[in-house]
Amino acid sequence: MQLTVVLAAATLATAVAARPAAHYVWPAPSSLKDKEATVSIKSWSDADASCSGLNVDAFLNSYKAKTGKDLPRSDIVAPSPTQVYVPNPASCSPVAPKAKRSTDAPVDFKLSCAFKTKVAKAFDLDGVDESYDLEVSETGAVITAATDVGAKYALQTLSQLITKDGNVVLASIHDSPAYPYRGVMLDTSRNFFTVSDIKRTIDGLAASKLNVFHWHIYDSQSFPIKWDTYPQLDSVKFKNADGSLKQYTKEDIQDVVAYAFARGVRVIPEFELPSHNAVFAAIDSKLVSALNHSPWDCTSGFPYCNAMPANTSIGTDNWSSSVWWGRQLCNQPPCGQLDIVNHLDEAIDLVDKLVGEVGSWFEDPYLHVGHDEISPRVYGAVKDTDDHPNHRAFDQILPAFEKRLLKVLDKYNKKFAAWDEVAWDNVPSYNKTHPKYDANAVSYNTMDIIPKDSMIAVWDQFFLNEDLYERIADAGFTNVVSSHNNYWYFDCSSSVKWCLQDFEKGDRDASGEYVMYPNHTWHNWTTVYNYDPRAGLSKKAASTIKGGFASLWSETIKRHNLDRFIFPRAGALAERLWSNIKKDDTTEPRLNRFRQSLINEYKIASADLTFLGREKTVYRTEWCDSNLNTPAQKTVEWGFPGQPVKSGNGSAMEGWGFMTVPNDYCKIASTYTTNDIVYTAPAASAYDF
């Protein structure tokens, strides 16, 4: 039988709705018929407890947040109070007085649930049917869904139909998502976030009808996992003020997975490989190439070190004749990639243990294996002073690693997911119109090795934009999710100088849009909302896109600003991926009301809709807290977070003046103490309606 939730009114008390029903629901449902009325409620009931385990708490919390009162349950019999009877004549029996009923009293909501399919484990959330129907009338409401996941979403929607006065808006709703994959990625390696922070984030995802928490759990900065097989990794964990380690135990991870599952949210871990792997040197230094190499960064905001200009003499374009790239082996300190050239067997052994042991704590069928920003210089495939490497520099390196990695994933029943570089060949990564444009970025040469149904997470669209989707589809890949860095990257802060421009002051144009630079690192909610990853694509390419996710890299994020960097922008993303509709006059007030519900019902310290990421200071990774004066953090700061101190020929960087003065990347970390920065529950925010 199908899942059915019935909310029946014992006594009717309806009124004309002050606003259209559609104004209350976020994200917008597939279809909605407004009954232009509300019903006042006094209690709820579920006589046979058939709704136990569904999302009833969302309904109850919404009522309490809006009225300040608990909504009592009417079908739980409370213990009878001790009764004292006044003596009556012998002919009479003692009776309790009858309660008066008001004809205009609020109604009792009676809940009754039955379902066709209950999702038994987190593994099965992939591809689950999330559709539902919700019918709210004068005599009650009925929710029909194929699965308990859909029913939870329906009850979430019902919770939004409670007005600020505690009435329920009457409507008929049919709903299902436009995209099956809808998520947020959180980086817990550059700054650590507690389990409570993560659970609060998952609460916000579930409320938004986002269904994936992509956990970028470790990186070169830290390995915040308690892995008993390698206690040496404790040396690359951040520490609390009392000296204890900031880490997630097996029990913590399983708790997060179970918490998310109860809310219909998948947890997909990312085990970054083989780049961004400096932490593994704590196990054995031979496992990592180019550890702590300095200078470390790419230059002038171009995506990363794999794409090179057409010749090494830059000439008259303000770069003099210096070698442009030279000696940059990573995008951020500390450098270090898994040594898959000289120690491939040992590297694969480590990966096997990581996937088999830590990977087993996560139940989702997919394991994201990173693969972004792999530098061929690290492996000696490109000389430090060579600005124009062979396009096939990785041909003998990554294929050998990839084939063995796939065997490891297959051994542990994990599906392959990775960043889009694995699906590249002859893909340029910077401006085609540049006079020194080079058509070929360095290819990983993995396109014909990994399965065509692998999950390809597209991020690197600085200049290719939609053409990258077309190229990936043409290569035969069928399972693409978007995290376009021009729209759905949530990191950075406009108080950082490379984020703030004169045209980014928050003004709006005649249409109400914020005036923002298209490739700007901070993306306001309208930028997030307006991006449709399928727009302008061929039918073939559009069919490969299964959804998308926002990425929050945590370089500038601490516990106190985590919520406001995710919300309400994640809500804007949610309506794009669930509803896939265009912004109109109702969008902003609806999103603002949803923001109020996040604050009041989930204690999420959401930003307001005008927030543009400005912070009082610039924050760095926690790695900087203990590396303020190490050589690995020396750089020259500009448009990307860092520039090389020396050019490839050993001279000081020439050309643009702001690139000539070496800086300490970590220096600003001396102005604050990370462990003094904490999450603070937000003050209540009045509902607009």
C-alpha positions as CSV (number, residue, x, y, z in Angstrom):
1,M,0.0,0.0,0.0
2,Q,1.1,3.6,-0.5
3,L,2.2,5.9,2.2
4,T,-0.8,7.9,3.4
5,V,-0.9,10.5,6.1
6,V,-4.4,11.7,7.1
7,L,-4.9,14.9,9.1
8,A,-8.7,15.0,9.8
9,A,-10.4,18.0,11.4
10,A,-12.7,17.3,14.3
11,T,-14.2,20.7,14.3
12,L,-13.9,23.2,11.4
13,A,-12.6,26.8,11.8
14,T,-11.6,28.1,8.4
15,A,-10.6,31.6,7.3
16,V,-9.7,33.3,4.1
17,A,-5.9,33.1,3.5
18,A,-4.0,36.4,3.7
19,R,-1.5,35.2,1.1
20,P,-1.4,32.7,-1.8
21,A,-0.4,29.2,-0.7
22,A,2.5,29.2,-3.1
23,H,4.2,32.0,-1.0
24,Y,4.7,29.6,1.9
25,V,6.5,26.7,0.2
26,W,10.2,26.4,-0.5
27,P,11.4,25.0,-2.8
28,A,8.4,25.5,-5.0
29,P,6.5,22.3,-5.8
30,S,5.9,20.9,-9.2
31,S,2.2,21.9,-9.1
32,L,0.1,23.6,-6.5
33,K,-3.7,24.4,-6.4
34,D,-4.5,27.1,-3.9
35,K,-7.7,26.7,-1.9
36,E,-7.5,30.3,-0.6
37,A,-8.3,29.4,3.0
38,T,-6.6,28.5,6.3
39,V,-7.6,26.3,9.2
40,S,-6.9,27.0,12.8
41,I,-5.4,24.0,14.8
42,K,-5.3,23.1,18.5
43,S,-3.7,19.7,18.6
44,W,-2.5,16.7,16.7
45,S,-3.1,13.0,17.0
46,D,-1.8,9.7,15.6
47,A,-3.8,7.0,17.3
48,D,-1.9,4.0,16.0
49,A,1.5,5.7,16.0
50,S,1.7,4.9,12.3
51,C,3.6,8.1,11.5
52,S,6.4,7.3,14.0
53,G,9.8,7.7,12.4
54,L,8.6,10.2,9.8
55,N,9.2,14.0,9.8
56,V,6.5,14.9,12.3
57,D,9.0,16.9,14.3
58,A,9.3,19.4,11.4
59,F,5.6,20.1,11.7
60,L,5.6,20.4,15.5
61,N,8.8,22.6,15.6
62,S,7.3,24.9,13.0
63,Y,4.2,25.4,15.0
64,K,6.1,26.1,18.2
65,A,8.5,28.5,16.5
66,K,5.6,30.5,15.1
67,T,3.3,30.5,18.1
68,G,5.7,30.1,21.0
69,K,3.6,27.1,22.2
70,D,3.8,23.3,21.9
71,L,1.2,21.7,19.8
72,P,-0.3,19.1,22.1
73,R,-1.0,15.5,21.1
74,S,-4.6,14.8,21.8
75,D,-4.6,11.0,21.6
76,I,-2.1,10.3,24.4
77,V,-4.1,9.6,27.6
78,A,-2.5,11.3,30.5
79,P,-2.7,9.8,33.9
80,S,-6.0,10.7,35.6
81,P,-5.6,13.2,38.4
82,T,-6.8,12.2,41.8
83,Q,-10.5,13.1,42.0
84,V,-12.2,14.4,45.1
85,Y,-15.9,13.9,45.0
86,V,-18.4,15.9,47.0
87,P,-21.0,13.6,48.7
88,N,-24.2,13.4,46.7
89,P,-27.6,12.1,47.6
90,A,-27.7,8.3,47.7
91,S,-29.8,8.2,44.5
92,C,-27.0,10.0,42.5
93,S,-23.7,8.7,41.1
94,P,-20.6,11.0,41.1
95,V,-20.0,12.3,37.6
96,A,-17.5,14.7,36.1
97,P,-18.9,17.9,34.6
98,K,-19.1,18.0,30.8
99,A,-16.7,20.3,29.0
100,K,-18.2,23.0,26.8
101,R,-17.3,22.9,23.1
102,S,-16.9,26.1,21.2
103,T,-18.3,26.0,17.7
104,D,-15.4,28.1,16.5
105,A,-12.7,26.2,18.4
106,P,-9.5,25.2,16.5
107,V,-9.4,21.7,15.1
108,D,-7.5,18.6,16.0
109,F,-5.2,17.2,13.3
110,K,-5.4,13.4,13.2
111,L,-2.4,11.7,11.6
112,S,-2.5,8.2,10.1
113,C,0.3,6.8,8.0
114,A,0.8,3.8,5.7
115,F,3.6,3.3,3.2
116,K,4.4,1.2,0.2
117,T,8.2,1.2,0.5
118,K,10.4,2.0,3.5
119,V,14.0,2.7,2.6
120,A,15.9,0.3,4.9
121,K,19.5,1.6,4.8
122,A,21.5,4.6,3.6
123,F,22.9,2.6,0.7
124,D,19.5,2.6,-0.9
125,L,19.0,6.4,-0.9
126,D,20.7,6.5,-4.3
127,G,17.9,6.8,-6.8
128,V,15.1,6.7,-4.3
129,D,11.6,8.0,-5.3
130,E,11.2,11.3,-3.6
131,S,7.8,12.3,-5.0
132,Y,4.7,13.0,-3.0
133,D,1.2,14.4,-3.0
134,L,-0.2,16.6,-0.3
135,E,-3.9,17.4,0.0
136,V,-4.9,19.8,2.7
137,S,-8.6,20.6,3.0
138,E,-11.2,21.9,5.5
139,T,-11.6,18.3,6.8
140,G,-8.0,17.4,6.9
141,A,-5.0,16.6,4.8
142,V,-3.7,13.5,3.0
143,I,-0.1,12.8,2.0
144,T,0.5,10.1,-0.5
145,A,4.1,9.0,-1.5
146,A,5.8,6.0,-2.9
147,T,8.4,5.9,-0.1
148,D,8.9,7.2,3.4
149,V,11.5,9.6,2.0
150,G,8.8,11.3,-0.1
151,A,6.5,11.4,2.9
152,K,9.2,13.1,5.0
153,Y,9.4,15.8,2.3
154,A,5.7,16.1,2.3
155,L,5.6,16.7,6.1
156,Q,8.4,19.2,5.6
157,T,6.2,21.0,3.1
158,L,3.2,20.8,5.5
159,S,5.3,22.4,8.2
160,Q,5.9,25.4,5.9
161,L,2.2,25.8,5.4
162,I,1.8,26.9,9.0
163,T,1.3,30.7,9.1
164,K,3.0,32.9,11.7
165,D,-0.3,32.8,13.6
166,G,-0.3,29.0,13.8
167,N,-3.0,28.4,11.1
168,V,-2.5,25.8,8.3
169,V,-2.9,27.0,4.7
170,L,-5.1,24.8,2.5
171,A,-3.8,23.6,-0.8
172,S,-3.4,20.6,-3.1
173,I,0.2,19.8,-4.0
174,H,1.9,17.4,-6.3
175,D,5.7,17.4,-6.1
176,S,8.8,15.7,-7.3
177,P,12.4,16.9,-7.9
178,A,13.8,18.1,-11.3
179,Y,17.2,16.6,-10.5
180,P,17.9,13.4,-8.4
181,Y,21.2,14.7,-7.1
182,R,21.1,17.8,-4.9
183,G,23.8,18.6,-2.4
184,V,26.4,20.6,-0.5
185,M,30.1,19.8,-0.1
186,L,31.8,20.8,3.1
187,D,35.6,20.8,3.5
188,T,36.5,19.8,7.1
189,S,40.3,19.5,6.4
190,R,41.3,23.2,6.1
191,N,39.2,24.1,9.2
192,F,37.6,21.6,11.5
193,F,33.9,21.5,12.2
194,T,32.3,19.6,15.1
195,V,29.8,16.8,14.7
196,S,27.1,19.2,16.0
197,D,28.1,21.7,13.2
198,I,27.7,19.0,10.6
199,K,24.4,17.8,12.0
200,R,23.1,21.4,11.9
201,T,24.2,21.7,8.3
202,I,22.4,18.4,7.5
203,D,19.2,19.8,9.2
204,G,19.4,22.7,6.8
205,L,19.9,20.5,3.8
206,A,16.9,18.3,4.7
207,A,14.7,21.4,5.2
208,S,15.8,22.6,1.8
209,K,15.1,19.2,0.2
210,L,18.8,18.8,-0.6
211,N,19.7,15.2,-0.4
212,V,23.5,14.9,-0.5
213,F,26.1,15.8,2.1
214,H,29.5,15.6,0.2
215,W,32.1,15.3,2.9
216,H,35.6,16.5,1.8
217,I,36.9,15.0,5.0
218,Y,40.7,15.3,4.7
219,D,43.3,17.1,2.5
220,S,46.9,18.2,2.7
221,Q,46.2,20.5,5.7
222,S,44.9,17.8,8.1
223,F,43.6,14.2,8.4
224,P,40.8,14.6,11.0
225,I,39.9,10.9,11.2
226,K,40.8,8.6,14.1
227,W,42.2,5.7,12.1
228,D,43.7,3.2,14.5
229,T,45.7,1.5,11.7
230,Y,47.9,4.6,11.4
231,P,48.1,6.5,14.7
232,Q,51.0,8.4,13.1
233,L,48.3,10.5,11.4
234,D,47.6,12.1,14.8
235,S,50.5,14.4,14.1
236,V,48.6,16.0,11.2
237,K,45.4,16.7,13.2
238,F,44.5,20.1,14.5
239,K,44.2,20.5,18.3
240,N,41.7,22.0,20.7
241,A,42.7,24.6,23.3
242,D,43.3,21.8,25.8
243,G,45.6,19.9,23.5
244,S,43.1,17.2,22.5
245,L,42.8,16.2,18.9
246,K,40.2,17.5,16.5
247,Q,39.0,14.3,14.9
248,Y,36.1,12.2,13.9
249,T,36.0,8.7,15.4
250,K,34.4,5.7,13.7
251,E,31.4,6.3,16.0
252,D,31.2,10.0,15.0
253,I,31.1,9.2,11.3
254,Q,28.6,6.4,11.7
255,D,26.5,8.8,13.8
256,V,26.5,11.4,11.1
257,V,25.6,8.9,8.4
258,A,22.7,7.6,10.5
259,Y,21.5,11.2,11.4
260,A,21.6,12.1,7.7
261,F,19.8,8.9,6.7
262,A,16.9,9.6,9.1
263,R,16.4,12.8,7.1
264,G,16.8,11.3,3.6
265,V,20.3,12.8,3.1
266,R,23.1,10.7,1.6
267,V,26.7,11.1,3.0
268,I,29.3,10.8,0.2
269,P,32.8,10.9,1.5
270,E,35.7,12.3,-0.6
271,F,39.1,10.6,-0.1
272,E,41.3,13.1,-2.0
273,L,43.8,11.1,-4.2
274,P,46.5,11.3,-5.4
275,S,47.0,15.1,-5.1
276,H,46.5,17.2,-1.9
277,N,48.1,14.3,0.0
278,A,50.8,15.8,2.2
279,V,49.3,14.3,5.3
280,F,50.3,10.8,4.3
281,A,54.0,11.7,4.8
282,A,53.2,11.3,8.5
283,I,52.9,7.5,7.9
284,D,56.0,7.3,5.7
285,S,57.8,10.2,4.0
286,K,58.4,8.1,0.9
287,L,54.6,8.0,0.3
288,V,54.6,11.7,-0.7
289,S,56.4,13.6,-3.4
290,A,57.3,17.3,-3.2
291,L,56.3,17.6,0.5
292,N,56.2,21.2,1.6
293,H,57.6,22.5,-1.6
294,S,58.0,26.3,-1.6
295,P,57.1,28.5,-3.5
296,W,54.0,26.6,-4.1
297,D,51.3,28.5,-6.0
298,C,50.0,29.0,-9.5
299,T,49.8,32.5,-10.9
300,S,47.4,35.2,-11.7
301,G,44.2,33.4,-11.1
302,F,44.4,30.8,-13.8
303,P,42.9,27.5,-12.8
304,Y,46.0,25.6,-11.9
305,C,49.5,24.5,-13.0
306,N,48.5,22.0,-15.7
307,A,47.6,24.5,-18.4
308,M,50.5,26.4,-19.8
309,P,50.9,29.4,-22.1
310,A,52.0,28.9,-25.7
311,N,55.6,30.0,-25.2
312,T,57.9,30.9,-22.4
313,S,58.6,34.5,-23.5
314,I,55.6,36.5,-22.4
315,G,57.0,39.6,-24.1
316,T,54.9,42.8,-24.0
317,D,51.9,41.7,-21.9
318,N,53.3,43.1,-18.6
319,W,55.2,40.0,-17.7
320,S,58.6,41.0,-19.2
321,S,60.5,37.8,-20.3
322,S,60.2,35.9,-17.0
323,V,59.3,32.2,-17.1
324,W,55.6,32.3,-16.2
325,W,54.9,29.2,-14.3
326,G,58.1,27.6,-13.1
327,R,58.4,25.7,-9.8
328,Q,54.8,25.8,-8.7
329,L,53.8,22.4,-7.5
330,C,50.5,23.0,-5.7
331,N,47.8,25.6,-5.3
332,Q,48.0,26.0,-1.5
333,P,50.4,25.0,1.2
334,P,51.4,22.4,2.2
335,C,52.4,20.8,-1.1
336,G,52.5,17.0,-1.4
337,Q,51.1,14.4,-3.7
338,L,50.9,10.6,-3.2
339,D,54.0,9.2,-4.9
340,I,52.5,6.9,-7.5
341,V,55.7,6.9,-9.6
342,N,58.4,5.6,-7.3
343,H,56.3,3.9,-4.7
344,L,53.1,2.8,-6.5
345,D,52.8,-0.5,-4.6
346,E,53.0,1.2,-1.2
347,A,50.6,3.9,-2.3
348,I,48.0,1.4,-3.5
349,D,48.4,-0.6,-0.2
350,L,47.6,2.6,1.7
351,V,44.6,3.3,-0.5
352,D,43.4,-0.3,-0.1
353,K,43.4,0.0,3.7
354,L,41.8,3.5,3.6
355,V,38.9,2.4,1.4
356,G,38.5,-0.9,3.1
357,E,38.6,0.3,6.6
358,V,37.5,4.0,6.8
359,G,35.4,3.7,3.6
360,S,33.3,1.0,5.3
361,W,32.1,3.5,7.8
362,F,30.2,5.3,5.0
363,E,27.2,3.4,3.6
364,D,26.7,5.2,0.3
365,P,27.6,3.2,-2.9
366,Y,29.8,6.1,-4.2
367,L,33.2,7.1,-3.0
368,H,34.6,10.3,-4.4
369,V,38.3,9.9,-5.0
370,G,39.3,13.6,-5.6
371,H,41.7,13.8,-8.6
372,D,41.7,17.6,-8.9
373,E,44.8,19.7,-9.5
374,I,47.3,16.9,-10.0
375,S,50.6,18.5,-11.0
376,P,53.0,16.7,-13.4
377,R,55.9,18.7,-12.0
378,V,55.7,16.8,-8.7
379,Y,56.5,13.5,-10.5
380,G,59.3,15.0,-12.6
381,A,57.2,14.7,-15.8
382,V,57.7,18.4,-16.3
383,K,60.8,20.4,-15.4
384,D,60.5,23.3,-12.9
385,T,61.6,25.7,-15.5
386,D,59.5,24.4,-18.4
387,D,56.4,26.4,-19.1
388,H,55.2,24.4,-22.0
389,P,55.0,20.7,-21.1
390,N,53.9,17.9,-23.4
391,H,50.2,17.4,-23.3
392,R,50.8,13.7,-22.7
393,A,52.9,14.3,-19.6
394,F,50.7,12.0,-17.5
395,D,50.4,9.2,-20.0
396,Q,52.5,6.6,-18.2
397,I,51.7,7.8,-14.6
398,L,48.0,8.2,-13.9
399,P,46.8,5.2,-16.0
400,A,48.9,2.8,-13.9
401,F,47.5,4.3,-10.7
402,E,43.9,4.4,-12.0
403,K,43.7,0.8,-13.0
404,R,44.7,-0.4,-9.6
405,L,42.5,2.2,-7.8
406,L,39.5,0.8,-9.7
407,K,40.3,-2.7,-8.5
408,V,40.4,-1.4,-4.9
409,L,37.0,0.3,-5.3
410,D,35.5,-2.8,-6.9
411,K,36.9,-5.0,-4.1
412,Y,35.0,-3.0,-1.6
413,N,31.8,-2.5,-3.7
414,K,32.3,1.3,-4.1
415,K,31.4,3.2,-7.2
416,F,33.8,5.7,-8.7
417,A,33.3,9.5,-8.4
418,A,35.8,12.2,-9.1
419,W,36.4,15.8,-10.2
420,D,36.1,16.5,-13.9
421,E,39.8,16.4,-14.7
422,V,39.5,12.6,-15.0
423,A,37.3,13.1,-18.1
424,W,39.5,15.6,-19.9
425,D,41.5,15.3,-23.0
426,N,42.5,18.3,-25.1
427,V,40.5,20.6,-22.8
428,P,41.9,24.1,-22.5
429,S,41.6,25.6,-19.0
430,Y,42.0,29.3,-19.8
431,N,40.9,32.0,-22.1
432,K,40.6,31.0,-25.7
433,T,40.9,34.6,-26.8
434,H,44.2,35.2,-25.1
435,P,47.0,35.8,-27.6
436,K,49.1,33.1,-26.0
437,Y,46.3,30.6,-25.8
438,D,47.3,26.9,-25.7
439,A,44.6,24.5,-26.8
440,N,45.9,21.6,-24.7
441,A,45.9,21.3,-20.9
442,V,47.8,18.3,-19.6
443,S,45.6,15.3,-19.9
444,Y,45.3,12.7,-17.2
445,N,44.8,10.0,-19.9
446,T,42.2,8.3,-17.8
447,M,39.1,8.9,-19.9
448,D,39.1,5.4,-21.4
449,I,39.9,3.6,-18.1
450,I,37.2,4.7,-15.7
451,P,33.7,3.5,-16.2
452,K,31.4,5.7,-18.3
453,D,28.8,5.7,-15.6
454,S,31.3,7.1,-13.0
455,M,30.0,10.2,-11.3
456,I,31.9,13.2,-12.8
457,A,31.7,16.3,-10.6
458,V,32.3,19.3,-12.9
459,W,33.9,22.3,-11.3
460,D,36.6,23.8,-13.5
461,Q,34.7,26.0,-15.8
462,F,36.6,29.3,-15.5
463,F,36.5,29.8,-19.3
464,L,35.0,26.7,-20.9
465,N,31.6,27.0,-19.3
466,E,29.0,24.8,-21.1
467,D,31.5,23.5,-23.6
468,L,33.0,21.3,-20.9
469,Y,29.7,19.5,-20.4
470,E,29.5,18.9,-24.2
471,R,33.1,17.5,-24.2
472,I,32.4,15.2,-21.3
473,A,29.2,13.9,-22.9
474,D,31.0,13.4,-26.2
475,A,33.5,11.2,-24.4
476,G,30.6,8.9,-23.4
477,F,30.1,9.8,-19.7
478,T,26.5,9.6,-18.6
479,N,26.5,10.7,-14.9
480,V,27.5,14.3,-14.4
481,V,26.8,16.5,-11.4
482,S,27.7,20.2,-11.5
483,S,29.5,22.4,-9.0
484,H,30.3,25.2,-11.4
485,N,32.9,27.4,-9.7
486,N,31.5,30.5,-11.3
487,Y,28.2,30.0,-9.6
488,W,28.1,27.2,-7.0
489,Y,31.4,27.7,-5.1
490,F,30.5,29.1,-1.7
491,D,34.1,29.8,-0.4
492,C,36.1,32.9,0.0
493,S,35.1,36.2,1.5
494,S,34.7,39.6,-0.1
495,S,36.7,41.1,2.8
496,V,39.7,39.4,1.2
497,K,41.3,41.7,-1.3
498,W,41.1,39.3,-4.3
499,C,37.3,39.0,-3.7
500,L,36.4,42.7,-3.4
501,Q,35.9,44.9,-6.4
502,D,34.3,48.3,-6.9
503,F,31.4,46.8,-8.7
504,E,30.7,44.4,-5.8
505,K,29.4,46.8,-3.3
506,G,25.9,45.2,-3.2
507,D,24.0,47.6,-5.5
508,R,21.2,46.3,-7.6
509,D,20.4,46.9,-11.2
510,A,16.9,47.8,-12.6
511,S,15.8,44.2,-12.5
512,G,16.7,43.8,-8.9
513,E,19.9,41.7,-9.5
514,Y,23.0,42.4,-7.5
515,V,25.7,43.9,-9.6
516,M,28.4,41.3,-9.4
517,Y,31.4,40.3,-11.6
518,P,30.5,37.0,-13.4
519,N,33.6,35.1,-12.3
520,H,33.6,36.5,-8.8
521,T,34.5,34.1,-6.0
522,W,31.7,35.2,-3.7
523,H,28.4,34.3,-5.3
524,N,25.3,35.9,-3.9
525,W,22.0,34.0,-3.8
526,T,20.7,35.3,-7.1
527,T,23.8,34.2,-8.9
528,V,23.3,30.7,-7.3
529,Y,19.6,30.7,-8.1
530,N,19.8,31.8,-11.8
531,Y,22.4,29.2,-13.0
532,D,20.7,26.3,-14.8
533,P,23.4,23.7,-15.7
534,R,21.3,22.3,-18.6
535,A,20.6,25.7,-20.2
536,G,22.0,25.9,-23.7
537,L,23.3,22.3,-23.9
538,S,22.6,19.8,-26.6
539,K,20.0,17.1,-25.8
540,K,22.8,14.6,-25.3
541,A,24.8,16.7,-22.9
542,A,21.7,17.9,-20.9
543,S,20.7,14.2,-20.4
544,T,24.0,13.5,-18.6
545,I,23.5,16.1,-15.9
546,K,21.8,14.5,-12.9
547,G,22.0,17.4,-10.5
548,G,24.6,19.5,-8.7
549,F,26.0,20.7,-5.4
550,A,27.5,23.8,-3.8
551,S,31.1,23.5,-2.7
552,L,32.3,25.2,0.5
553,W,36.1,25.1,0.7
554,S,36.9,26.2,4.2
555,E,40.1,28.3,3.8
556,T,38.3,31.4,5.2
557,I,35.6,29.6,7.1
558,K,35.5,29.1,10.9
559,R,32.8,27.7,13.1
560,H,31.2,31.2,13.7
561,N,30.6,31.9,10.0
562,L,29.9,28.4,8.6
563,D,26.1,28.8,8.7
564,R,26.0,32.2,7.0
565,F,28.3,31.0,4.2
566,I,26.0,28.1,3.4
567,F,22.6,29.5,4.1
568,P,20.4,30.9,2.6
569,R,22.4,30.3,-0.6
570,A,22.0,26.5,-0.2
571,G,18.2,27.2,-0.2
572,A,18.6,29.1,-3.5
573,L,20.5,26.1,-4.9
574,A,17.7,23.8,-3.6
575,E,15.0,25.5,-5.6
576,R,17.1,25.5,-8.7
577,L,17.7,21.7,-8.4
578,W,14.2,20.7,-7.0
579,S,12.0,23.1,-8.9
580,N,14.2,24.4,-11.8
581,I,12.1,27.5,-12.3
582,K,12.9,31.1,-13.1
583,K,13.1,33.8,-10.5
584,D,10.1,36.0,-10.2
585,D,8.6,38.6,-7.8
586,T,7.7,35.9,-5.2
587,T,11.2,34.3,-5.1
588,E,12.9,36.8,-2.7
589,P,10.1,37.0,-0.1
590,R,9.6,33.2,-0.2
591,L,13.4,32.6,0.3
592,N,13.4,35.2,3.1
593,R,10.6,33.4,5.0
594,F,12.5,30.1,4.5
595,R,15.6,31.8,6.0
596,Q,13.5,32.7,9.0
597,S,12.5,29.1,9.4
598,L,16.1,27.9,9.3
599,I,16.9,30.4,12.1
600,N,13.9,29.7,14.3
601,E,13.2,26.0,13.7
602,Y,16.8,24.7,13.3
603,K,19.0,27.2,15.0
604,I,20.9,27.8,11.8
605,A,22.7,31.2,11.9
606,S,21.7,32.0,8.3
607,A,22.8,35.2,6.7
608,D,20.2,37.6,5.4
609,L,19.7,37.9,1.6
610,T,21.9,41.0,1.2
611,F,25.0,39.4,2.8
612,L,28.0,39.5,0.4
613,G,30.5,37.6,2.5
614,R,32.2,40.5,4.1
615,E,34.0,39.5,7.3
616,K,35.8,41.5,9.9
617,T,39.1,39.8,9.1
618,V,40.5,37.3,6.7
619,Y,40.7,33.8,8.0
620,R,43.2,31.1,7.0
621,T,43.4,27.4,7.3
622,E,44.0,26.0,10.8
623,W,47.3,24.7,9.3
624,C,48.5,28.3,9.5
625,D,48.0,28.4,13.2
626,S,51.1,26.3,13.7
627,N,52.9,27.2,10.5
628,L,53.1,31.0,10.8
629,N,56.8,31.2,10.0
630,T,57.5,28.0,8.0
631,P,59.0,28.2,4.5
632,A,56.1,26.3,3.1
633,Q,53.7,29.3,3.5
634,K,55.9,31.9,1.8
635,T,54.2,33.4,-1.2
636,V,53.3,36.6,-3.0
637,E,49.6,37.3,-2.6
638,W,47.3,38.5,-5.4
639,G,44.3,37.3,-7.4
640,F,44.5,33.7,-6.2
641,P,45.4,33.0,-2.6
642,G,49.1,33.2,-3.2
643,Q,51.8,33.8,-5.8
644,P,55.3,32.4,-6.2
645,V,58.1,34.3,-4.6
646,K,60.5,33.4,-7.4
647,S,59.9,32.9,-11.1
648,G,61.0,29.8,-12.8
649,N,64.4,31.2,-13.7
650,G,65.1,32.0,-10.0
651,S,64.6,35.8,-10.3
652,A,62.1,37.8,-8.4
653,M,58.7,37.9,-10.1
654,E,58.7,40.7,-12.7
655,G,56.0,42.8,-14.3
656,W,52.9,43.8,-12.3
657,G,54.0,45.7,-9.2
658,F,51.8,44.0,-6.7
659,M,53.5,40.7,-7.5
660,T,57.0,41.8,-6.5
661,V,56.7,41.8,-2.7
662,P,56.9,38.5,-0.9
663,N,54.2,37.9,1.7
664,D,53.6,35.4,4.5
665,Y,50.4,33.6,3.5
666,C,49.8,32.7,7.2
667,K,50.7,36.0,8.8
668,I,47.2,37.2,9.4
669,A,46.5,34.0,11.4
670,S,48.5,35.6,14.2
671,T,45.7,38.2,14.7
672,Y,43.1,35.7,15.9
673,T,42.9,32.4,17.8
674,T,40.9,29.7,16.0
675,N,39.9,27.9,19.2
676,D,38.3,31.1,20.5
677,I,36.0,31.2,17.5
678,V,32.7,29.3,18.2
679,Y,29.3,28.9,16.8
680,T,26.6,31.0,18.5
681,A,23.0,30.2,18.2
682,P,21.1,32.9,16.4
683,A,18.5,35.2,17.9
684,A,14.9,34.6,16.8
685,S,13.8,36.2,13.6
686,A,10.2,37.3,13.2
687,Y,8.3,35.6,10.4
688,D,7.1,37.9,7.6
689,F,3.9,35.9,7.2
